[in-house]
């Protein structure tokens, strides 16, 4: 298998810091901003963004975690008993600017599912999207674009991009990997 590392630990850190700065700049004074990470990778990145925003001496946004398993349009294909994680939104999303956070933007279907799930919890004033890795608009199946992006990498149909984080027991990095043959 040919793997190509596209982001190393330091680059992930720098991208998170840059995205945090952009969120603060675009949403000052930050009083109605909340971060909602899409379980699992997005939740870890949302926590890192929250810390990075705190380092900017800006008001630290509340953070939540959204599980989208039952909102996915392919959940019946996952298996007979999909594993449903817990959604943790310890605040109202009504009239808030919600920054959805995920690790990789590919087809747009995960983000669509996240927005559907989020609407079950209230009506945000605005939804923005922060992504560490965007696989490019050529892969998009839905008209979804990120407001904040770590980087864009176009990939071939036989490739995928995986983000590996220390919270999951890996060294921080992102890699383009060849899909395993079925």
N, CA, C and O atoms as a DFTB+ gen file, in Angstrom:
728 C
 N C O
     1  1       0.841      -1.175       0.000
     2  2       0.000       0.000       0.000
     3  2       0.887       1.240       0.000
     4  3       1.832       1.331       0.784
     5  1       0.584       2.190      -0.876
     6  2       1.324       3.445      -0.934
     7  2       0.602       4.496      -0.111
     8  3      -0.506       4.912      -0.452
     9  1       1.233       4.923       0.973
    10  2       0.679       5.979       1.814
    11  2       1.546       7.215       1.650
    12  3       2.772       7.126       1.585
    13  1       0.898       8.362       1.583
    14  2       1.619       9.624       1.491
    15  2       1.158      10.515       2.627
    16  3      -0.010      10.901       2.681
    17  1       2.059      10.845       3.533
    18  2       1.714      11.749       4.630
    19  2       1.567      13.153       4.069
    20  3       2.468      13.667       3.407
    21  1       0.412      13.772       4.342
    22  2       0.159      15.121       3.840
    23  2       0.209      16.166       4.957
    24  3       0.429      17.349       4.695
    25  1       0.007      15.730       6.187
    26  2       0.123      16.624       7.344
    27  2       0.830      15.891       8.464
    28  3       0.468      14.767       8.811
    29  1       1.831      16.526       9.020
    30  2       2.511      15.996      10.196
    31  2       1.984      16.726      11.425
    32  3       1.194      17.662      11.304
    33  1       2.419      16.303      12.600
    34  2       1.920      16.856      13.859
    35  2       2.016      18.384      13.899
    36  3       1.044      19.058      14.239
    37  1       3.167      18.920      13.556
    38  2       3.351      20.374      13.618
    39  2       2.427      21.100      12.642
    40  3       1.928      22.183      12.945
    41  1       2.202      20.509      11.481
    42  2       1.326      21.128      10.482
    43  2      -0.132      21.089      10.932
    44  3      -0.882      22.036      10.693
    45  1      -0.534      20.005      11.577
    46  2      -1.896      19.934      12.125
    47  2      -2.067      21.025      13.175
    48  3      -3.074      21.734      13.182
    49  1      -1.087      21.161      14.061
    50  2      -1.130      22.198      15.100
    51  2      -1.254      23.589      14.472
    52  3      -2.098      24.382      14.888
    53  1      -0.424      23.884      13.481
    54  2      -0.448      25.200      12.836
    55  2      -1.782      25.465      12.146
    56  3      -2.295      26.582      12.200
    57  1      -2.345      24.449      11.501
    58  2      -3.640      24.609      10.852
    59  2      -4.747      24.889      11.858
    60  3      -5.628      25.712      11.607
    61  1      -4.702      24.210      12.987
    62  2      -5.710      24.445      14.028
    63  2      -5.575      25.865      14.566
    64  3      -6.578      26.550      14.769
    65  1      -4.355      26.305      14.795
    66  2      -4.129      27.676      15.275
    67  2      -4.646      28.699      14.258
    68  3      -5.296      29.674      14.633
    69  1      -4.358      28.476      12.987
    70  2      -4.800      29.397      11.938
    71  2      -6.322      29.430      11.839
    72  3      -6.916      30.505      11.750
    73  1      -6.955      28.255      11.853
    74  2      -8.416      28.184      11.781
    75  2      -9.037      28.869      12.994
    76  3     -10.029      29.586      12.859
    77  1      -8.467      28.657      14.171
    78  2      -8.968      29.322      15.385
    79  2      -8.932      30.831      15.210
    80  3      -9.894      31.519      15.553
    81  1      -7.833      31.351      14.678
    82  2      -7.715      32.792      14.443
    83  2      -8.766      33.293      13.459
    84  3      -9.326      34.374      13.643
    85  1      -9.031      32.521      12.429
    86  2     -10.037      32.911      11.440
    87  2     -11.436      32.913      12.046
    88  3     -12.241      33.799      11.758
    89  1     -11.723      31.923      12.884
    90  2     -13.033      31.870      13.542
    91  2     -13.229      33.104      14.411
    92  3     -14.287      33.731      14.374
    93  1     -12.214      33.454      15.190
    94  2     -12.301      34.632      16.057
    95  2     -12.455      35.896      15.213
    96  3     -13.298      36.745      15.507
    97  1     -11.649      36.016      14.179
    98  2     -11.704      37.210      13.327
    99  2     -13.079      37.371      12.669
   100  3     -13.605      38.481      12.597
   101  1     -13.651      36.280      12.195
   102  2     -14.929      36.344      11.476
   103  2     -16.143      36.430      12.392
   104  3     -17.235      36.774      11.939
   105  1     -15.966      36.122      13.672
   106  2     -17.117      36.052      14.568
   107  2     -16.970      36.905      15.820
   108  3     -17.643      36.660      16.821
   109  1     -16.098      37.900      15.769
   110  2     -15.913      38.762      16.930
   111  2     -17.230      39.468      17.232
   112  3     -17.844      40.003      16.309
   113  1     -17.684      39.496      18.454
   114  2     -16.973      39.286      19.709
   115  2     -17.083      37.867      20.278
   116  3     -16.742      37.666      21.444
   117  1     -17.535      36.897      19.521
   118  2     -17.552      35.478      19.896
   119  2     -18.575      35.108      20.968
   120  3     -18.564      33.975      21.449
   121  1     -19.440      36.009      21.347
   122  2     -20.353      35.724      22.468
   123  2     -21.400      34.670      22.148
   124  3     -21.878      33.997      23.061
   125  1     -21.775      34.501      20.881
   126  2     -22.801      33.520      20.526
   127  2     -22.254      32.350      19.717
   128  3     -23.019      31.626      19.081
   129  1     -20.941      32.160      19.735
   130  2     -20.314      31.089      18.963
   131  2     -20.158      29.836      19.820
   132  3     -19.719      29.903      20.968
   133  1     -20.527      28.690      19.238
   134  2     -20.297      27.399      19.877
   135  2     -19.619      26.486      18.863
   136  3     -19.836      26.619      17.659
   137  1     -18.811      25.574      19.345
   138  2     -18.149      24.583      18.504
   139  2     -18.850      23.247      18.688
   140  3     -19.107      22.830      19.817
   141  1     -19.163      22.570      17.583
   142  2     -19.789      21.254      17.652
   143  2     -18.987      20.311      16.764
   144  3     -18.977      20.442      15.540
   145  1     -18.320      19.362      17.404
   146  2     -17.517      18.389      16.684
   147  2     -18.344      17.195      16.273
   148  3     -19.150      16.689      17.053
   149  1     -18.144      16.743      15.039
   150  2     -18.817      15.543      14.551
   151  2     -18.012      14.353      15.043
   152  3     -16.822      14.231      14.752
   153  1     -18.668      13.481      15.789
   154  2     -17.997      12.329      16.380
   155  2     -17.373      11.481      15.299
   156  3     -18.094      11.161      14.354
   157  1     -16.163      11.094      15.326
   158  2     -15.204      11.060      16.403
   159  2     -14.096      12.075      16.172
   160  3     -13.775      12.855      17.068
   161  1     -13.507      12.073      14.979
   162  2     -12.372      12.962      14.705
   163  2     -12.717      14.425      14.869
   164  3     -11.911      15.200      15.384
   165  1     -13.904      14.811      14.436
   166  2     -14.321      16.203      14.565
   167  2     -14.447      16.651      16.005
   168  3     -14.198      17.814      16.327
   169  1     -14.833      15.727      16.874
   170  2     -14.955      16.063      18.296
   171  2     -13.581      16.377      18.896
   172  3     -13.443      17.319      19.676
   173  1     -12.577      15.596      18.533
   174  2     -11.225      15.852      19.029
   175  2     -10.686      17.171      18.490
   176  3     -10.048      17.933      19.217
   177  1     -10.945      17.434      17.217
   178  2     -10.471      18.684      16.619
   179  2     -11.211      19.890      17.198
   180  3     -10.616      20.957      17.348
   181  1     -12.489      19.743      17.525
   182  2     -13.242      20.841      18.150
   183  2     -12.625      21.196      19.503
   184  3     -12.513      22.373      19.846
   185  1     -12.227      20.185      20.266
   186  2     -11.593      20.441      21.570
   187  2     -10.267      21.181      21.369
   188  3      -9.937      22.082      22.140
   189  1      -9.524      20.810      20.356
   190  2      -8.252      21.493      20.078
   191  2      -8.505      22.939      19.623
   192  3      -7.764      23.848      19.998
   193  1      -9.553      23.145      18.817
   194  2      -9.898      24.510      18.400
   195  2     -10.308      25.362      19.595
   196  3      -9.951      26.537      19.684
   197  1     -11.051      24.768      20.499
   198  2     -11.473      25.496      21.706
   199  2     -10.241      25.960      22.494
   200  3     -10.187      27.104      22.945
   201  1      -9.264      25.080      22.657
   202  2      -8.030      25.439      23.360
   203  2      -7.262      26.526      22.602
   204  3      -6.736      27.457      23.211
   205  1      -7.200      26.406      21.277
   206  2      -6.476      27.389      20.467
   207  2      -7.145      28.761      20.547
   208  3      -6.456      29.781      20.593
   209  1      -8.456      28.798      20.562
   210  2      -9.172      30.069      20.703
   211  2      -8.870      30.680      22.066
   212  3      -8.706      31.894      22.178
   213  1      -8.797      29.854      23.092
   214  2      -8.440      30.339      24.426
   215  2      -7.055      30.955      24.458
   216  3      -6.830      31.929      25.176
   217  1      -6.116      30.403      23.688
   218  2      -4.763      30.951      23.633
   219  2      -4.718      32.315      22.939
   220  3      -3.735      33.045      23.062
   221  1      -5.777      32.652      22.216
   222  2      -5.850      33.943      21.533
   223  2      -6.451      35.029      22.431
   224  3      -6.678      36.155      21.988
   225  1      -6.702      34.682      23.687
   226  2      -7.326      35.600      24.638
   227  2      -8.697      36.071      24.167
   228  3      -9.124      37.180      24.490
   229  1      -9.382      35.226      23.403
   230  2     -10.749      35.494      22.972
   231  2     -11.689      34.730      23.898
   232  3     -11.266      33.778      24.554
   233  1     -12.951      35.131      23.959
   234  2     -13.902      34.343      24.741
   235  2     -13.917      32.895      24.243
   236  3     -14.038      32.650      23.043
   237  1     -13.796      31.954      25.152
   238  2     -13.719      30.544      24.785
   239  2     -15.128      30.013      24.535
   240  3     -15.976      30.059      25.426
   241  1     -15.382      29.507      23.324
   242  2     -16.730      29.014      23.017
   243  2     -17.033      27.703      23.734
   244  3     -16.135      26.919      24.041
   245  1     -18.305      27.487      23.990
   246  2     -18.747      26.198      24.510
   247  2     -18.522      25.154      23.420
   248  3     -18.429      25.476      22.236
   249  1     -18.438      23.903      23.846
   250  2     -18.160      22.826      22.900
   251  2     -19.166      21.706      23.096
   252  3     -19.562      21.390      24.218
   253  1     -19.573      21.108      21.975
   254  2     -20.478      19.967      22.002
   255  2     -20.005      18.913      21.020
   256  3     -19.132      19.156      20.188
   257  1     -20.604      17.735      21.138
   258  2     -20.273      16.608      20.266
   259  2     -21.571      16.090      19.668
   260  3     -22.564      15.913      20.374
   261  1     -21.555      15.850      18.371
   262  2     -22.732      15.404      17.645
   263  2     -22.475      14.039      17.034
   264  3     -21.519      13.864      16.278
   265  1     -23.323      13.070      17.357
   266  2     -23.252      11.771      16.701
   267  2     -24.290      11.769      15.586
   268  3     -25.458      12.082      15.817
   269  1     -23.864      11.418      14.381
   270  2     -24.752      11.504      13.220
   271  2     -25.149      10.141      12.672
   272  3     -25.750      10.068      11.600
   273  1     -24.833       9.074      13.368
   274  2     -25.011       7.722      12.838
   275  2     -26.386       7.511      12.225
   276  3     -26.487       7.055      11.086
   277  1     -27.440       7.833      12.954
   278  2     -28.788       7.559      12.459
   279  2     -29.286       8.601      11.460
   280  3     -30.385       8.468      10.922
   281  1     -28.492       9.627      11.211
   282  2     -28.856      10.648      10.226
   283  2     -28.180      10.411       8.879
   284  3     -28.481      11.084       7.893
   285  1     -27.271       9.454       8.850
   286  2     -26.555       9.166       7.604
   287  2     -27.513       8.526       6.608
   288  3     -28.393       7.757       6.995
   289  1     -27.345       8.840       5.329
   290  2     -28.212       8.245       4.318
   291  2     -27.802       6.814       3.981
   292  3     -28.483       6.134       3.214
   293  1     -26.689       6.358       4.554
   294  2     -26.233       4.993       4.307
   295  2     -26.197       4.150       5.584
   296  3     -25.538       3.111       5.609
   297  1     -26.894       4.580       6.647
   298  2     -26.763       3.879       7.927
   299  2     -27.244       2.437       7.860
   300  3     -26.772       1.597       8.627
   301  1     -28.170       2.132       6.961
   302  2     -28.631       0.743       6.859
   303  2     -27.569      -0.139       6.202
   304  3     -27.621      -1.362       6.327
   305  1     -26.615       0.463       5.510
   306  2     -25.537      -0.303       4.867
   307  2     -24.370      -0.555       5.810
   308  3     -23.510      -1.391       5.532
   309  1     -24.341       0.167       6.925
   310  2     -23.235       0.033       7.871
   311  2     -23.211      -1.362       8.476
   312  3     -22.144      -1.901       8.769
   313  1     -24.381      -1.938       8.662
   314  2     -24.496      -3.268       9.245
   315  2     -25.824      -3.385       9.954
   316  3     -26.564      -2.407      10.059
   317  1     -26.135      -4.578      10.443
   318  2     -27.443      -4.789      11.068
   319  2     -27.619      -4.022      12.380
   320  3     -28.744      -3.699      12.762
   321  1     -26.527      -3.732      13.063
   322  2     -26.616      -2.988      14.324
   323  2     -25.549      -1.905      14.359
   324  3     -24.481      -2.099      14.939
   325  1     -25.838      -0.755      13.734
   326  2     -24.843       0.313      13.745
   327  2     -24.582       0.794      15.168
   328  3     -25.491       0.844      15.997
   329  1     -23.330       1.145      15.438
   330  2     -22.949       1.648      16.751
   331  2     -23.292       3.136      16.809
   332  3     -22.750       3.941      16.052
   333  1     -24.193       3.482      17.712
   334  2     -24.618       4.863      17.854
   335  2     -23.910       5.454      19.064
   336  3     -24.028       4.947      20.179
   337  1     -23.172       6.534      18.826
   338  2     -22.485       7.216      19.908
   339  2     -23.408       8.228      20.565
   340  3     -24.544       8.431      20.136
   341  1     -22.910       8.844      21.589
   342  2     -23.706       9.801      22.348
   343  2     -23.507      11.217      21.802
   344  3     -22.382      11.647      21.548
   345  1     -24.613      11.925      21.630
   346  2     -24.552      13.347      21.318
   347  2     -24.507      14.098      22.633
   348  3     -25.292      13.824      23.541
   349  1     -23.590      15.040      22.734
   350  2     -23.447      15.837      23.955
   351  2     -23.488      17.317      23.579
   352  3     -22.487      17.890      23.149
   353  1     -24.647      17.914      23.747
   354  2     -24.823      19.340      23.495
   355  2     -25.331      19.978      24.787
   356  3     -26.541      20.109      24.977
   357  1     -24.420      20.374      25.675
   358  2     -24.828      20.907      26.984
   359  2     -25.235      22.384      26.935
   360  3     -25.034      23.131      27.892
   361  1     -25.806      22.780      25.806
   362  2     -26.237      24.159      25.622
   363  2     -27.287      24.158      24.517
   364  3     -27.408      23.190      23.767
   365  1     -28.034      25.235      24.424
   366  2     -28.996      25.405      23.344
   367  2     -28.260      25.922      22.112
   368  3     -27.364      26.759      22.224
   369  1     -28.640      25.425      20.945
   370  2     -28.064      25.936      19.706
   371  2     -28.922      27.063      19.126
   372  3     -28.547      27.676      18.127
   373  1     -30.057      27.332      19.741
   374  2     -30.935      28.396      19.263
   375  2     -30.199      29.725      19.214
   376  3     -29.564      30.132      20.187
   377  1     -30.290      30.396      18.075
   378  2     -29.712      31.722      17.864
   379  2     -28.198      31.777      18.068
   380  3     -27.652      32.848      18.335
   381  1     -27.528      30.659      17.947
   382  2     -26.066      30.610      18.072
   383  2     -25.431      30.496      16.686
   384  3     -26.059      30.025      15.738
   385  1     -24.194      30.929      16.588
   386  2     -23.378      30.614      15.431
   387  2     -22.685      29.303      15.773
   388  3     -21.826      29.250      16.653
   389  1     -23.067      28.260      15.074
   390  2     -22.519      26.932      15.330
   391  2     -21.421      26.669      14.308
   392  3     -21.654      26.706      13.099
   393  1     -20.230      26.407      14.811
   394  2     -19.137      25.999      13.938
   395  2     -19.055      24.479      14.030
   396  3     -18.576      23.932      15.024
   397  1     -19.529      23.801      12.983
   398  2     -19.397      22.350      12.898
   399  2     -17.945      22.041      12.569
   400  3     -17.335      22.717      11.741
   401  1     -17.393      21.022      13.214
   402  2     -15.986      20.681      13.023
   403  2     -15.885      19.209      12.638
   404  3     -16.480      18.347      13.285
   405  1     -15.126      18.931      11.579
   406  2     -14.864      17.549      11.196
   407  2     -13.448      17.445      10.657
   408  3     -12.809      18.457      10.366
   409  1     -12.960      16.221      10.524
   410  2     -11.588      16.032      10.080
   411  2     -11.451      16.078       8.571
   412  3     -10.535      16.728       8.065
   413  1     -12.339      15.404       7.828
   414  2     -12.217      15.330       6.372
   415  2     -13.560      15.665       5.719
   416  3     -14.604      15.159       6.131
   417  1     -13.520      16.516       4.709
   418  2     -14.695      16.797       3.887
   419  2     -14.494      16.080       2.568
   420  3     -13.514      16.317       1.861
   421  1     -15.439      15.191       2.239
   422  2     -15.322      14.397       1.020
   423  2     -16.554      14.647       0.146
   424  3     -16.547      15.563      -0.676
   425  1     -17.597      13.855       0.312
   426  2     -18.785      13.973      -0.536
   427  2     -19.740      15.067      -0.064
   428  3     -20.543      15.577      -0.845
   429  1     -19.649      15.421       1.211
   430  2     -20.576      16.381       1.799
   431  2     -21.711      15.707       2.548
   432  3     -22.477      16.383       3.235
   433  1     -21.839      14.403       2.436
   434  2     -22.957      13.685       3.058
   435  2     -22.875      13.674       4.589
   436  3     -23.905      13.736       5.261
   437  1     -21.672      13.596       5.139
   438  2     -21.528      13.642       6.590
   439  2     -21.973      14.997       7.126
   440  3     -22.654      15.071       8.149
   441  1     -21.591      16.055       6.443
   442  2     -21.969      17.398       6.877
   443  2     -23.477      17.585       6.770
   444  3     -24.092      18.177       7.656
   445  1     -24.081      17.082       5.686
   446  2     -25.539      17.166       5.549
   447  2     -26.213      16.445       6.707
   448  3     -27.166      16.966       7.286
   449  1     -25.736      15.265       7.050
   450  2     -26.301      14.510       8.169
   451  2     -26.127      15.278       9.475
   452  3     -27.022      15.284      10.320
   453  1     -24.980      15.922       9.638
   454  2     -24.735      16.702      10.858
   455  2     -25.695      17.884      10.953
   456  3     -26.205      18.182      12.033
   457  1     -25.942      18.550       9.847
   458  2     -26.880      19.673       9.876
   459  2     -28.295      19.185      10.192
   460  3     -29.019      19.834      10.947
   461  1     -28.693      18.042       9.617
   462  2     -30.005      17.472       9.948
   463  2     -30.104      17.166      11.437
   464  3     -31.102      17.494      12.078
   465  1     -29.071      16.539      11.983
   466  2     -29.065      16.202      13.411
   467  2     -29.107      17.465      14.262
   468  3     -29.844      17.533      15.245
   469  1     -28.325      18.449      13.888
   470  2     -28.258      19.697      14.646
   471  2     -29.616      20.389      14.712
   472  3     -29.980      20.946      15.747
   473  1     -30.360      20.355      13.622
   474  2     -31.677      21.013      13.585
   475  2     -32.669      20.360      14.535
   476  3     -33.652      20.989      14.925
   477  1     -32.431      19.117      14.912
   478  2     -33.292      18.481      15.911
   479  2     -33.082      19.062      17.301
   480  3     -33.884      18.818      18.203
   481  1     -32.018      19.823      17.480
   482  2     -31.700      20.422      18.783
   483  2     -32.010      21.915      18.845
   484  3     -31.812      22.542      19.886
   485  1     -32.487      22.484      17.757
   486  2     -32.834      23.893      17.775
   487  2     -32.561      24.548      16.435
   488  3     -32.286      23.890      15.432
   489  1     -32.648      25.881      16.458
   490  2     -32.452      26.641      15.228
   491  2     -31.292      27.617      15.400
   492  3     -31.446      28.687      15.989
   493  1     -30.123      27.229      14.873
   494  2     -28.975      28.133      14.954
   495  2     -29.210      29.400      14.134
   496  3     -29.960      29.395      13.159
   497  1     -28.556      30.479      14.547
   498  2     -28.566      31.713      13.763
   499  2     -27.789      31.489      12.468
   500  3     -28.155      31.994      11.407
   501  1     -26.697      30.709      12.584
   502  2     -25.805      30.487      11.451
   503  2     -25.022      29.203      11.698
   504  3     -24.703      28.875      12.841
   505  1     -24.715      28.480      10.632
   506  2     -23.858      27.298      10.727
   507  2     -22.652      27.532       9.828
   508  3     -22.792      27.858       8.649
   509  1     -21.470      27.361      10.402
   510  2     -20.227      27.411       9.640
   511  2     -19.566      26.039       9.734
   512  3     -19.916      25.230      10.593
   513  1     -18.612      25.786       8.847
   514  2     -17.951      24.489       8.797
   515  2     -16.440      24.656       8.826
   516  3     -15.867      25.384       8.015
   517  1     -15.801      23.971       9.774
   518  2     -14.342      23.947       9.883
   519  2     -13.868      22.521       9.612
   520  3     -14.327      21.567      10.240
   521  1     -12.946      22.397       8.671
   522  2     -12.453      21.099       8.216
   523  2     -10.932      21.123       8.212
   524  3     -10.328      22.106       7.784
   525  1     -10.314      20.058       8.681
   526  2      -8.860      19.981       8.612
   527  2      -8.400      19.652       7.193
   528  3      -7.460      20.264       6.684
   529  1      -9.064      18.684       6.555
   530  2      -8.667      18.225       5.221
   531  2      -9.886      18.224       4.298
   532  3     -10.906      17.603       4.598
   533  1      -9.765      18.921       3.185
   534  2     -10.807      18.941       2.159
   535  2     -10.282      18.145       0.971
   536  3      -9.193      18.420       0.467
   537  1     -11.054      17.158       0.526
   538  2     -10.623      16.327      -0.599
   539  2     -10.954      16.952      -1.949
   540  3     -10.800      16.303      -2.984
   541  1     -11.400      18.184      -1.953
   542  2     -11.629      18.900      -3.201
   543  2     -13.058      18.792      -3.694
   544  3     -13.761      17.820      -3.419
   545  1     -13.472      19.813      -4.429
   546  2     -14.844      19.882      -4.906
   547  2     -15.174      18.805      -5.932
   548  3     -16.347      18.486      -6.130
   549  1     -14.168      18.244      -6.584
   550  2     -14.410      17.187      -7.561
   551  2     -15.012      15.935      -6.959
   552  3     -15.614      15.127      -7.666
   553  1     -14.852      15.771      -5.647
   554  2     -15.397      14.610      -4.940
   555  2     -16.797      14.874      -4.390
   556  3     -17.487      13.946      -3.967
   557  1     -17.207      16.122      -4.396
   558  2     -18.439      16.511      -3.724
   559  2     -19.668      15.963      -4.442
   560  3     -19.778      16.053      -5.664
   561  1     -20.585      15.397      -3.671
   562  2     -21.870      14.928      -4.181
   563  2     -22.989      15.888      -3.789
   564  3     -24.076      15.848      -4.366
   565  1     -22.728      16.735      -2.825
   566  2     -23.701      17.727      -2.360
   567  2     -23.029      19.095      -2.377
   568  3     -21.807      19.179      -2.251
   569  1     -23.806      20.169      -2.532
   570  2     -23.210      21.504      -2.625
   571  2     -22.815      22.048      -1.252
   572  3     -23.453      22.958      -0.722
   573  1     -21.755      21.476      -0.690
   574  2     -21.295      21.855       0.643
   575  2     -19.849      22.308       0.544
   576  3     -19.011      21.647      -0.069
   577  1     -19.572      23.461       1.168
   578  2     -18.213      24.009       1.194
   579  2     -17.874      24.395       2.629
   580  3     -18.750      24.782       3.402
   581  1     -16.609      24.289       2.971
   582  2     -16.165      24.664       4.312
   583  2     -15.831      26.151       4.365
   584  3     -15.356      26.734       3.390
   585  1     -16.090      26.752       5.528
   586  2     -15.698      28.140       5.774
   587  2     -14.235      28.220       6.185
   588  3     -13.553      29.200       5.886
   589  1     -13.755      27.189       6.869
   590  2     -12.391      27.153       7.393
   591  2     -11.779      25.820       6.997
   592  3     -12.341      24.762       7.280
   593  1     -10.618      25.873       6.336
   594  2     -10.009      24.657       5.787
   595  2      -8.527      24.628       6.130
   596  3      -7.820      25.620       5.958
   597  1      -8.061      23.471       6.623
   598  2      -6.636      23.293       6.844
   599  2      -5.892      23.202       5.530
   600  3      -4.855      23.843       5.362
   601  1      -6.400      22.422       4.601
   602  2      -5.782      22.281       3.292
   603  2      -6.660      21.451       2.380
   604  3      -7.555      20.739       2.835
   605  1      -6.394      21.551       1.076
   606  2      -7.163      20.821       0.067
   607  2      -6.223      19.882      -0.676
   608  3      -5.156      20.290      -1.133
   609  1      -6.627      18.629      -0.792
   610  2      -5.882      17.633      -1.544
   611  2      -6.860      16.882      -2.433
   612  3      -7.794      16.246      -1.945
   613  1      -6.643      16.959      -3.725
   614  2      -7.455      16.187      -4.658
   615  2      -6.942      14.752      -4.656
   616  3      -5.736      14.507      -4.636
   617  1      -7.874      13.819      -4.676
   618  2      -7.496      12.410      -4.596
   619  2      -8.109      11.629      -5.749
   620  3      -9.118      12.032      -6.329
   621  1      -7.485      10.515      -6.066
   622  2      -7.990       9.608      -7.097
   623  2      -9.088       8.729      -6.486
   624  3      -9.177       8.601      -5.265
   625  1      -9.921       8.125      -7.340
   626  2     -11.003       7.269      -6.827
   627  2     -10.526       6.104      -5.954
   628  3     -11.269       5.638      -5.089
   629  1      -9.302       5.633      -6.172
   630  2      -8.794       4.507      -5.388
   631  2      -8.053       4.957      -4.127
   632  3      -7.374       4.158      -3.482
   633  1      -8.185       6.236      -3.781
   634  2      -7.496       6.773      -2.608
   635  2      -8.502       7.284      -1.574
   636  3      -9.647       7.607      -1.890
   637  1      -8.040       7.341      -0.354
   638  2      -8.802       7.935       0.733
   639  2      -7.838       8.788       1.550
   640  3      -6.620       8.639       1.440
   641  1      -8.383       9.673       2.360
   642  2      -7.548      10.440       3.283
   643  2      -8.003      10.118       4.693
   644  3      -9.190      10.212       5.006
   645  1      -7.067       9.741       5.535
   646  2      -7.352       9.464       6.935
   647  2      -6.551      10.415       7.811
   648  3      -5.381      10.695       7.551
   649  1      -7.209      10.901       8.852
   650  2      -6.566      11.747       9.846
   651  2      -6.396      10.906      11.102
   652  3      -7.363      10.352      11.624
   653  1      -5.177      10.817      11.577
   654  2      -4.846      10.039      12.766
   655  2      -4.467      11.012      13.875
   656  3      -3.610      11.876      13.688
   657  1      -5.114      10.864      15.035
   658  2      -4.913      11.809      16.134
   659  2      -4.471      11.095      17.400
   660  3      -4.802       9.930      17.623
   661  1      -3.714      11.814      18.230
   662  2      -3.197      11.225      19.469
   663  2      -4.334      10.800      20.407
   664  3      -4.172       9.868      21.194
   665  1      -5.479      11.481      20.324
   666  2      -6.613      11.108      21.186
   667  2      -7.130       9.705      20.879
   668  3      -7.813       9.090      21.699
   669  1      -6.792       9.203      19.679
   670  2      -7.196       7.860      19.277
   671  2      -6.031       6.870      19.354
   672  3      -6.144       5.734      18.895
   673  1      -4.904       7.313      19.941
   674  2      -3.771       6.422      20.136
   675  2      -2.737       6.442      19.024
   676  3      -1.887       5.553      18.965
   677  1      -2.783       7.428      18.145
   678  2      -1.834       7.525      17.037
   679  2      -0.923       8.729      17.237
   680  3      -1.176       9.582      18.087
   681  1       0.142       8.784      16.440
   682  2       0.891      10.026      16.295
   683  2       0.063      10.898      15.362
   684  3      -0.472      10.406      14.369
   685  1      -0.051      12.189      15.668
   686  2      -0.822      13.085      14.826
   687  2      -0.266      13.111      13.409
   688  3       0.908      13.417      13.202
   689  1      -1.110      12.790      12.436
   690  2      -0.761      12.950      11.025
   691  2      -1.994      12.671      10.167
   692  3      -2.965      12.065      10.620
   693  1      -1.928      13.124       8.933
   694  2      -2.962      12.816       7.944
   695  2      -2.262      12.219       6.736
   696  3      -1.165      12.642       6.371
   697  1      -2.905      11.231       6.115
   698  2      -2.257      10.542       5.007
   699  2      -3.254      10.214       3.909
   700  3      -4.414       9.894       4.169
   701  1      -2.766      10.303       2.662
   702  2      -3.508       9.768       1.523
   703  2      -3.120       8.296       1.447
   704  3      -1.939       7.948       1.431
   705  1      -4.134       7.444       1.400
   706  2      -3.895       5.996       1.383
   707  2      -4.688       5.367       0.258
   708  3      -5.787       5.814      -0.068
   709  1      -4.125       4.331      -0.330
   710  2      -4.858       3.560      -1.330
   711  2      -5.920       2.741      -0.620
   712  3      -5.671       2.150       0.431
   713  1      -7.120       2.714      -1.214
   714  2      -8.180       1.894      -0.641
   715  2      -7.806       0.434      -0.815
   716  3      -7.236       0.027      -1.828
   717  1      -8.148      -0.342       0.211
   718  2      -7.886      -1.778       0.139
   719  2      -8.895      -2.418      -0.809
   720  3     -10.068      -2.047      -0.804
   721  1      -8.454      -3.368      -1.616
   722  2      -9.336      -4.056      -2.550
   723  2     -10.361      -4.875      -1.782
   724  3     -10.044      -5.461      -0.747
   725  1     -11.568      -4.915      -2.279
   726  2     -12.661      -5.632      -1.588
   727  2     -12.533      -7.123      -1.730
   728  3     -13.366      -7.866      -1.211
